[in-house]
Amino acid sequence: MPNRAIEQLICKQQILTATATMSVAEAATAMRSARVGAIMVLKGGRLAGIFTERDALYRVLAEGRDPTKTRLGEVMTADPTTASPQMPFGHALHLMYERGFRHVPVVDKGVPVGMVSARDALGPELDQFESELKEREHLMEVMG
């Protein structure tokens, strides 16, 4: 499993945040400008939710909602799964793989400090992670 600490991946990140009252259209514009696929939604400086490209597609567009009138608080994923900066990146990859999402907010005592995504695995960890998954699947087949 990739052992590099998440804090090494996020140390130079500019985190993108919003409030629950921001419109989906405003959030999408901010996400495009920052070239990211997710935005963290804060309440009182603490993480309240996450809004992703997938949320925009499934929860807004596919539902026929108006992105200029729909607020993030209506369509975000509330209380998302998070990681701590000290965790190995492999732990976040495992969370993404097992739970079927692409972004994991990184928080320290409830305060957002960064975001890791599946894209971050395109570095040296990707080959190692895929190899370990195949090995794990093979062991599961052997063990029955």
Buried (B, 14 or more C-beta within 10 A) or exposed (E): BBEBBBBEBBEEEEBBBBEBEBBBBBBBEBBEEEEBBBBBBBEEEEBBBBBBBBBBEEBBEEEEBEBEEBBBBEBBBEEBBBBBBEBBBBBBBBBBEEEEBBBBBBBEEEEBBBBBBBEBBEEEBBEBBEEBBEEEEEEEEEEE
